[in-house]
Amino acid sequence: MSSVYIAGYFLFFVIFCLICKDEKFKDKKIKNIHIIFALVLIGAFALRCYYTTYGLYHQWDFTCYRTWAEKTVDIGFKNMYNGDFFLDYPPFYLYFLYFTQLIKNAMGIGYGSPRHIFLIKLFPMIADILIAALVFEVGRKKAGDLTGLCLGIAMAFSPAMICNSAFWGQTDSFFMLLLAVSLVLLANDKLYLTAFVYALALLTKPQALLFGPVFLWYVIESKSVKKGAGAIAIGGGTMYLFSLPFAKSLNPLWLLDLYKSTFNGYRYFTINASNIYSVLNLNWKKLDNYVIGDNINGIVIFALLVLTAILWYKRW
């Protein structure tokens, strides 16, 4: 991705911010806005398809995705977590990898070929487009047509999102789509649907647990035991049913063991992420080598809870 593209993107964002500061644009209606944005999404998806032709990807993770896709067909769902290969992801995304493998086999696509690379990247790229559509729709309803359109365009052509899906072939946008949908549903007081979608997010990546306090807070604020129990039942039932084809028995505890082993397998402050730990030169630094290593997550979570409590208190 060229520096010209990135510079142009940020220039657009600056212009967008300046325009949206003007109140006269807030309630301005744009004719055929959905058609306009549909064309934007088509263009954004086409751009991603073009970038996949570069043949770039994250070597380790992409090899895992291709291997998992093959194994879902070769050995079946029930044997996925009992094979002699590395697999630390929860099972939901494996359904989509299974679908890509079926297409690959049906079309006779060669392993590692450009079309195979495109197939593995397909669902993350689709998730990018759906996130942009979600941002557009929410922004349009909350802040007007122009703001919604500009926000949707910003998401659709975000260099970070394009690099993550179309270049690296990572699945983060798929995971974030589920989280974003669950948060939008929660904001619209659709707790049971929220529980269903959030459960799918948990079955995609265990990092979804970090958002658990948001949903828990909503339940506490609602002061409804019935609602809370119903949401837990729906979420738990969703996780159980979608993970069942991958289990050797009806015992759901295997999933808890998977999450535990996944967390224990990444005992580092951070791994190749742009966050505060990288700024502090802690990328790939083992937690075990530091006195506070074992407690760092607890310290961060506690600090966030204290900050949340302060902000909640100050709103009154």
C-alpha positions as a Markdown table, in Angstrom:
| # | Residue | x | y | z |
|---|---|---|---|---|
| 1 | Met | 0.0 | 0.0 | 0.0 |
| 2 | Ser | 1.5 | 3.3 | -1.1 |
| 3 | Ser | 2.3 | 6.3 | 1.0 |
| 4 | Val | 0.2 | 8.3 | -1.4 |
| 5 | Tyr | -2.9 | 6.2 | -0.6 |
| 6 | Ile | -2.4 | 6.6 | 3.1 |
| 7 | Ala | -1.8 | 10.3 | 2.9 |
| 8 | Gly | -4.9 | 10.7 | 0.7 |
| 9 | Tyr | -6.9 | 8.7 | 3.2 |
| 10 | Phe | -5.9 | 11.0 | 6.1 |
| 11 | Leu | -6.5 | 14.1 | 4.1 |
| 12 | Phe | -10.0 | 12.9 | 3.4 |
| 13 | Phe | -10.5 | 12.3 | 7.1 |
| 14 | Val | -9.3 | 15.8 | 8.0 |
| 15 | Ile | -11.7 | 17.3 | 5.4 |
| 16 | Phe | -14.5 | 15.2 | 6.7 |
| 17 | Cys | -14.0 | 16.4 | 10.3 |
| 18 | Leu | -13.9 | 20.0 | 9.2 |
| 19 | Ile | -17.1 | 19.7 | 7.2 |
| 20 | Cys | -19.0 | 17.8 | 9.9 |
| 21 | Lys | -18.2 | 20.5 | 12.4 |
| 22 | Asp | -20.6 | 22.7 | 10.5 |
| 23 | Glu | -24.1 | 22.3 | 12.0 |
| 24 | Lys | -25.8 | 23.1 | 8.7 |
| 25 | Phe | -24.7 | 19.7 | 7.3 |
| 26 | Lys | -25.9 | 17.7 | 10.2 |
| 27 | Asp | -29.5 | 17.3 | 9.1 |
| 28 | Lys | -28.8 | 17.5 | 5.4 |
| 29 | Lys | -30.4 | 14.6 | 3.4 |
| 30 | Ile | -28.5 | 13.0 | 0.6 |
| 31 | Lys | -30.6 | 11.7 | -2.3 |
| 32 | Asn | -30.0 | 8.0 | -3.1 |
| 33 | Ile | -27.6 | 7.7 | -0.3 |
| 34 | His | -27.9 | 3.9 | 0.0 |
| 35 | Ile | -27.1 | 3.5 | -3.7 |
| 36 | Ile | -24.1 | 5.8 | -3.4 |
| 37 | Phe | -22.8 | 3.8 | -0.4 |
| 38 | Ala | -23.5 | 0.5 | -2.1 |
| 39 | Leu | -21.2 | 1.7 | -4.9 |
| 40 | Val | -18.6 | 2.7 | -2.3 |
| 41 | Leu | -18.7 | -0.8 | -0.8 |
| 42 | Ile | -18.3 | -2.4 | -4.2 |
| 43 | Gly | -15.3 | -0.3 | -4.9 |
| 44 | Ala | -13.8 | -1.0 | -1.5 |
| 45 | Phe | -14.3 | -4.8 | -2.0 |
| 46 | Ala | -12.8 | -4.6 | -5.5 |
| 47 | Leu | -9.8 | -2.8 | -4.1 |
| 48 | Arg | -9.3 | -5.6 | -1.6 |
| 49 | Cys | -9.6 | -8.2 | -4.3 |
| 50 | Tyr | -6.9 | -6.4 | -6.2 |
| 51 | Tyr | -4.5 | -6.3 | -3.2 |
| 52 | Thr | -4.9 | -10.0 | -2.7 |
| 53 | Thr | -3.1 | -10.5 | -6.1 |
| 54 | Tyr | 0.1 | -9.2 | -4.4 |
| 55 | Gly | 0.3 | -12.7 | -2.8 |
| 56 | Leu | 1.2 | -11.3 | 0.6 |
| 57 | Tyr | 0.2 | -12.8 | 4.0 |
| 58 | His | 1.3 | -13.4 | 7.6 |
| 59 | Gln | 3.4 | -16.6 | 7.1 |
| 60 | Trp | 2.6 | -18.4 | 10.4 |
| 61 | Asp | -1.1 | -17.5 | 10.8 |
| 62 | Phe | -2.0 | -17.9 | 7.2 |
| 63 | Thr | -0.4 | -21.4 | 7.2 |
| 64 | Cys | -2.5 | -22.2 | 10.2 |
| 65 | Tyr | -5.7 | -21.1 | 8.4 |
| 66 | Arg | -4.9 | -23.2 | 5.3 |
| 67 | Thr | -4.1 | -26.2 | 7.4 |
| 68 | Trp | -7.2 | -25.9 | 9.5 |
| 69 | Ala | -9.4 | -25.5 | 6.4 |
| 70 | Glu | -7.9 | -28.7 | 4.9 |
| 71 | Lys | -8.3 | -30.7 | 8.2 |
| 72 | Thr | -12.0 | -29.8 | 8.6 |
| 73 | Val | -12.7 | -31.7 | 5.4 |
| 74 | Asp | -10.0 | -34.4 | 5.7 |
| 75 | Ile | -10.6 | -35.5 | 9.3 |
| 76 | Gly | -13.9 | -33.9 | 10.1 |
| 77 | Phe | -15.0 | -31.5 | 12.9 |
| 78 | Lys | -15.0 | -34.1 | 15.7 |
| 79 | Asn | -11.3 | -34.8 | 15.3 |
| 80 | Met | -10.1 | -31.2 | 14.9 |
| 81 | Tyr | -9.0 | -30.8 | 18.6 |
| 82 | Asn | -7.5 | -34.2 | 18.8 |
| 83 | Gly | -5.1 | -34.1 | 15.8 |
| 84 | Asp | -1.3 | -33.9 | 15.7 |
| 85 | Phe | -1.4 | -30.3 | 14.5 |
| 86 | Phe | -1.5 | -26.9 | 16.2 |
| 87 | Leu | -5.0 | -25.5 | 16.8 |
| 88 | Asp | -5.7 | -23.0 | 19.6 |
| 89 | Tyr | -8.7 | -21.1 | 18.1 |
| 90 | Pro | -12.2 | -21.7 | 19.3 |
| 91 | Pro | -14.4 | -23.5 | 16.8 |
| 92 | Phe | -16.7 | -21.0 | 15.2 |
| 93 | Tyr | -14.4 | -19.7 | 12.5 |
| 94 | Leu | -13.6 | -23.3 | 11.5 |
| 95 | Tyr | -17.1 | -23.5 | 9.9 |
| 96 | Phe | -16.1 | -20.8 | 7.5 |
| 97 | Leu | -12.7 | -22.3 | 6.8 |
| 98 | Tyr | -14.6 | -25.6 | 6.0 |
| 99 | Phe | -16.7 | -23.7 | 3.5 |
| 100 | Thr | -13.6 | -22.3 | 1.8 |
| 101 | Gln | -12.1 | -25.8 | 1.6 |
| 102 | Leu | -15.2 | -27.1 | -0.1 |
| 103 | Ile | -15.0 | -24.4 | -2.7 |
| 104 | Lys | -11.3 | -25.1 | -3.2 |
| 105 | Asn | -11.9 | -28.8 | -3.7 |
| 106 | Ala | -14.9 | -28.3 | -6.0 |
| 107 | Met | -13.1 | -25.9 | -8.2 |
| 108 | Gly | -9.8 | -27.8 | -8.2 |
| 109 | Ile | -7.8 | -24.8 | -6.9 |
| 110 | Gly | -4.2 | -25.6 | -6.2 |
| 111 | Tyr | -2.8 | -25.3 | -2.7 |
| 112 | Gly | -1.1 | -22.0 | -2.2 |
| 113 | Ser | -2.2 | -20.6 | -5.5 |
| 114 | Pro | -3.4 | -17.0 | -5.9 |
| 115 | Arg | -7.1 | -18.2 | -6.0 |
| 116 | His | -6.5 | -20.3 | -2.8 |
| 117 | Ile | -5.0 | -17.2 | -1.1 |
| 118 | Phe | -8.0 | -15.2 | -2.2 |
| 119 | Leu | -10.4 | -17.8 | -0.7 |
| 120 | Ile | -8.7 | -17.8 | 2.7 |
| 121 | Lys | -8.9 | -14.0 | 2.8 |
| 122 | Leu | -12.5 | -13.9 | 1.5 |
| 123 | Phe | -14.4 | -13.9 | 4.8 |
| 124 | Pro | -12.2 | -11.3 | 6.6 |
| 125 | Met | -12.6 | -9.0 | 3.5 |
| 126 | Ile | -16.4 | -9.5 | 3.6 |
| 127 | Ala | -16.4 | -8.7 | 7.3 |
| 128 | Asp | -14.5 | -5.5 | 6.5 |
| 129 | Ile | -17.3 | -4.5 | 4.2 |
| 130 | Leu | -20.1 | -5.4 | 6.7 |
| 131 | Ile | -18.3 | -3.4 | 9.4 |
| 132 | Ala | -18.3 | -0.4 | 7.1 |
| 133 | Ala | -22.0 | -0.9 | 6.3 |
| 134 | Leu | -22.8 | -1.1 | 10.1 |
| 135 | Val | -20.8 | 2.1 | 10.8 |
| 136 | Phe | -22.6 | 3.8 | 7.9 |
| 137 | Glu | -26.0 | 2.9 | 9.1 |
| 138 | Val | -25.4 | 3.7 | 12.8 |
| 139 | Gly | -23.7 | 7.0 | 11.9 |
| 140 | Arg | -26.5 | 8.0 | 9.5 |
| 141 | Lys | -29.2 | 7.4 | 12.1 |
| 142 | Lys | -27.3 | 9.1 | 15.0 |
| 143 | Ala | -25.6 | 12.0 | 13.2 |
| 144 | Gly | -27.1 | 12.4 | 9.8 |
| 145 | Asp | -26.6 | 11.3 | 6.2 |
| 146 | Leu | -23.3 | 13.1 | 5.5 |
| 147 | Thr | -21.6 | 12.0 | 8.7 |
| 148 | Gly | -22.8 | 8.4 | 8.2 |
| 149 | Leu | -21.6 | 8.4 | 4.6 |
| 150 | Cys | -18.2 | 9.8 | 5.5 |
| 151 | Leu | -17.7 | 7.4 | 8.4 |
| 152 | Gly | -18.7 | 4.5 | 6.2 |
| 153 | Ile | -16.2 | 5.5 | 3.5 |
| 154 | Ala | -13.5 | 6.0 | 6.2 |
| 155 | Met | -14.1 | 2.4 | 7.4 |
| 156 | Ala | -14.4 | 0.9 | 3.9 |
| 157 | Phe | -11.1 | 2.3 | 2.8 |
| 158 | Ser | -9.2 | 2.2 | 6.1 |
| 159 | Pro | -5.6 | 1.3 | 5.4 |
| 160 | Ala | -5.3 | -0.6 | 8.6 |
| 161 | Met | -8.3 | -2.8 | 7.8 |
| 162 | Ile | -7.2 | -3.4 | 4.2 |
| 163 | Cys | -3.7 | -4.4 | 5.4 |
| 164 | Asn | -5.1 | -6.7 | 8.0 |
| 165 | Ser | -7.4 | -8.6 | 5.7 |
| 166 | Ala | -6.3 | -8.2 | 2.1 |
| 167 | Phe | -2.6 | -8.2 | 2.8 |
| 168 | Trp | -2.0 | -10.2 | 6.0 |
| 169 | Gly | -5.1 | -12.4 | 5.7 |
| 170 | Gln | -5.9 | -12.0 | 9.4 |
| 171 | Thr | -9.4 | -12.7 | 10.8 |
| 172 | Asp | -9.6 | -9.8 | 13.2 |
| 173 | Ser | -12.3 | -8.0 | 11.2 |
| 174 | Phe | -14.5 | -11.1 | 11.3 |
| 175 | Phe | -14.2 | -11.2 | 15.1 |
| 176 | Met | -14.7 | -7.4 | 15.4 |
| 177 | Leu | -17.8 | -7.6 | 13.2 |
| 178 | Leu | -19.5 | -9.9 | 15.7 |
| 179 | Leu | -18.4 | -7.7 | 18.7 |
| 180 | Ala | -19.7 | -4.6 | 16.9 |
| 181 | Val | -23.0 | -6.1 | 16.1 |
| 182 | Ser | -23.4 | -7.3 | 19.7 |
| 183 | Leu | -22.7 | -3.8 | 21.0 |
| 184 | Val | -25.2 | -2.2 | 18.6 |
| 185 | Leu | -27.8 | -4.7 | 19.6 |
| 186 | Leu | -27.1 | -4.0 | 23.3 |
| 187 | Ala | -27.4 | -0.2 | 22.7 |
| 188 | Asn | -30.9 | -1.0 | 21.2 |
| 189 | Asp | -31.9 | -3.0 | 24.3 |
| 190 | Lys | -31.9 | -6.3 | 22.4 |
| 191 | Leu | -30.3 | -8.3 | 25.2 |
| 192 | Tyr | -31.2 | -11.8 | 24.0 |
| 193 | Leu | -29.9 | -11.2 | 20.5 |
| 194 | Thr | -26.8 | -9.6 | 22.0 |
| 195 | Ala | -26.2 | -12.7 | 24.0 |
| 196 | Phe | -26.4 | -14.9 | 20.9 |
| 197 | Val | -24.0 | -12.8 | 18.8 |
| 198 | Tyr | -21.6 | -12.2 | 21.7 |
| 199 | Ala | -21.5 | -16.0 | 22.2 |
| 200 | Leu | -20.4 | -16.4 | 18.6 |
| 201 | Ala | -17.7 | -13.8 | 19.2 |
| 202 | Leu | -16.5 | -15.8 | 22.2 |
| 203 | Leu | -16.4 | -18.9 | 19.9 |
| 204 | Thr | -14.3 | -17.0 | 17.4 |
| 205 | Lys | -11.6 | -15.5 | 19.7 |
| 206 | Pro | -11.2 | -15.7 | 23.5 |
| 207 | Gln | -10.3 | -12.0 | 23.5 |
| 208 | Ala | -14.1 | -11.3 | 23.4 |
| 209 | Leu | -14.0 | -12.0 | 27.2 |
| 210 | Leu | -12.4 | -8.5 | 27.6 |
| 211 | Phe | -15.8 | -7.1 | 26.6 |
| 212 | Gly | -17.7 | -9.2 | 29.1 |
| 213 | Pro | -17.9 | -6.4 | 31.7 |
| 214 | Val | -19.8 | -4.2 | 29.3 |
| 215 | Phe | -22.6 | -6.7 | 28.9 |
| 216 | Leu | -22.5 | -7.6 | 32.6 |
| 217 | Trp | -22.8 | -3.9 | 33.5 |
| 218 | Tyr | -25.9 | -3.6 | 31.3 |
| 219 | Val | -27.5 | -6.6 | 33.1 |
| 220 | Ile | -26.7 | -5.1 | 36.5 |
| 221 | Glu | -28.2 | -1.7 | 35.4 |
| 222 | Ser | -31.3 | -3.4 | 34.1 |
| 223 | Lys | -31.9 | -4.8 | 37.6 |
| 224 | Ser | -33.7 | -7.8 | 36.1 |
| 225 | Val | -32.7 | -11.3 | 37.2 |
| 226 | Lys | -35.0 | -12.8 | 34.6 |
| 227 | Lys | -33.3 | -10.9 | 31.8 |
| 228 | Gly | -29.8 | -11.8 | 33.1 |
| 229 | Ala | -30.6 | -15.5 | 33.5 |
| 230 | Gly | -32.2 | -15.5 | 30.0 |
| 231 | Ala | -29.1 | -13.9 | 28.4 |
| 232 | Ile | -26.8 | -16.4 | 30.2 |
| 233 | Ala | -28.9 | -19.3 | 29.0 |
| 234 | Ile | -29.0 | -18.1 | 25.4 |
| 235 | Gly | -25.3 | -17.3 | 25.3 |
| 236 | Gly | -24.3 | -20.6 | 27.0 |
| 237 | Gly | -26.6 | -22.6 | 24.8 |
| 238 | Thr | -25.3 | -21.0 | 21.7 |
| 239 | Met | -21.7 | -21.8 | 22.7 |
| 240 | Tyr | -22.6 | -25.3 | 23.5 |
| 241 | Leu | -24.5 | -26.1 | 20.3 |
| 242 | Phe | -22.0 | -24.5 | 17.9 |
| 243 | Ser | -19.1 | -26.2 | 19.6 |
| 244 | Leu | -20.8 | -29.6 | 19.9 |
| 245 | Pro | -19.8 | -30.9 | 16.5 |
| 246 | Phe | -16.2 | -30.5 | 17.5 |
| 247 | Ala | -16.5 | -32.3 | 20.9 |
| 248 | Lys | -15.9 | -36.0 | 21.5 |
| 249 | Ser | -18.4 | -36.0 | 24.2 |
| 250 | Leu | -21.4 | -34.0 | 25.4 |
| 251 | Asn | -19.3 | -32.5 | 28.3 |
| 252 | Pro | -18.9 | -28.8 | 27.6 |
| 253 | Leu | -15.8 | -28.5 | 29.9 |
| 254 | Trp | -13.5 | -29.3 | 27.0 |
| 255 | Leu | -14.2 | -25.8 | 25.7 |
| 256 | Leu | -13.1 | -24.2 | 29.0 |
| 257 | Asp | -9.9 | -26.3 | 28.8 |
| 258 | Leu | -9.3 | -25.0 | 25.3 |
| 259 | Tyr | -9.6 | -21.3 | 26.5 |
| 260 | Lys | -7.3 | -22.1 | 29.4 |
| 261 | Ser | -4.6 | -23.7 | 27.2 |
| 262 | Thr | -4.9 | -20.8 | 24.7 |
| 263 | Phe | -4.3 | -18.2 | 27.4 |
| 264 | Asn | -1.4 | -20.2 | 28.9 |
| 265 | Gly | 0.2 | -20.5 | 25.4 |
| 266 | Tyr | 0.7 | -16.8 | 25.0 |
| 267 | Arg | 2.5 | -15.8 | 28.1 |
| 268 | Tyr | 3.9 | -12.6 | 26.6 |
| 269 | Phe | 3.1 | -8.9 | 27.2 |
| 270 | Thr | 2.2 | -8.5 | 23.6 |
| 271 | Ile | 2.8 | -10.2 | 20.2 |
| 272 | Asn | 3.3 | -7.9 | 17.2 |
| 273 | Ala | 0.5 | -5.5 | 18.3 |
| 274 | Ser | 0.6 | -1.7 | 18.2 |
| 275 | Asn | -0.2 | -1.1 | 21.9 |
| 276 | Ile | 1.3 | 0.4 | 25.0 |
| 277 | Tyr | 3.3 | -2.7 | 25.7 |
| 278 | Ser | 5.1 | -2.4 | 22.3 |
| 279 | Val | 5.8 | 1.3 | 23.1 |
| 280 | Leu | 7.4 | 0.1 | 26.3 |
| 281 | Asn | 9.6 | -2.3 | 24.3 |
| 282 | Leu | 7.8 | -5.4 | 25.7 |
| 283 | Asn | 6.9 | -7.1 | 22.4 |
| 284 | Trp | 7.6 | -10.8 | 22.6 |
| 285 | Lys | 8.8 | -10.4 | 26.2 |
| 286 | Lys | 7.8 | -13.2 | 28.5 |
| 287 | Leu | 5.6 | -12.5 | 31.5 |
| 288 | Asp | 7.5 | -15.0 | 33.5 |
| 289 | Asn | 10.6 | -12.9 | 33.3 |
| 290 | Tyr | 9.1 | -10.0 | 35.2 |
| 291 | Val | 7.9 | -9.7 | 38.8 |
| 292 | Ile | 4.5 | -8.3 | 37.9 |
| 293 | Gly | 4.2 | -10.5 | 34.8 |
| 294 | Asp | 1.7 | -13.0 | 36.3 |
| 295 | Asn | -0.5 | -10.1 | 37.6 |
| 296 | Ile | -0.3 | -7.7 | 34.7 |
| 297 | Asn | -3.7 | -8.6 | 33.3 |
| 298 | Gly | -5.3 | -8.4 | 36.7 |
| 299 | Ile | -3.7 | -5.0 | 37.3 |
| 300 | Val | -4.9 | -3.6 | 34.0 |
| 301 | Ile | -8.4 | -5.0 | 34.4 |
| 302 | Phe | -8.6 | -3.6 | 37.9 |
| 303 | Ala | -7.4 | -0.2 | 36.8 |
| 304 | Leu | -10.0 | -0.2 | 34.0 |
| 305 | Leu | -12.8 | -1.2 | 36.5 |
| 306 | Val | -11.7 | 1.7 | 38.8 |
| 307 | Leu | -11.7 | 4.1 | 35.9 |
| 308 | Thr | -15.2 | 2.9 | 34.8 |
| 309 | Ala | -16.5 | 3.2 | 38.3 |
| 310 | Ile | -15.2 | 6.8 | 38.6 |
| 311 | Leu | -16.7 | 7.8 | 35.2 |
| 312 | Trp | -20.0 | 6.2 | 36.2 |
| 313 | Tyr | -20.1 | 8.0 | 39.5 |
| 314 | Lys | -19.2 | 11.4 | 37.9 |
| 315 | Arg | -22.2 | 11.1 | 35.5 |
| 316 | Trp | -24.4 | 11.7 | 38.5 |
